[in-house]
Structure formats: structure tokens, C-alpha cells
């Protein structure tokens, strides 16, 4: 399989990442770069992760993305949501393979 040729990425911006400098190649001959995240943290990542948008930040973005994903959905505090029964609002019901368990 042929390897992709990656040009020098120094000084370029990819989303929240600014590429600062190239790091000497590792034994596998994969090019690494020192990058600066929008949050101010410096980190190292592979060139292909930058180019193919695998590395989107230093890791700080994952925490904020996860927090946004687990918060209430956009219908909370709407009239339609307020009239739903508690279990449909995200209430907890114990079940085993879809069969509700008794609470006693």
C-alpha cells in the first residue's frame, strides 16, 4: 500500500489546532507535529491525524462535546415535554431484557 505524501503543515490552522513545528520522525517514519490547541495547551500528534481530522483538539473538546451530548435534549421546557408522563421524560425504570422489574 502506498503512503500518502504530506506537505509541511507548520503554521497552518486546522479547526482548533495550530501546527507549530515538525518533530523528528519516529522509528515508524510517521511524521509528528507539535501543535497548539485553542485552549492554549501544546500537544503532539501525527500529521495524518491532523490532515484527516482525527485530531480535533488536545482532548479538551471531547469533554465539552460529551457534556453537550449527555445534557437534556432540546425539547425540555416545552409545553409538549411538560405534559409527558415521567418515564417518557427520561425517568428511571428498572428492567431486564425489556421486561419491567417490580419495585418492591
ABEGO torsion letter per residue (X at the ends): XBBBBBBBABGBBBEABBBABBBBBBAAGBBBBBBBBAAGBBBBBBAAAAAAGABABAGAAAAAAAAAAABBBAABGBAAAAABBAAAAGBBBBBBGGBBBBAX
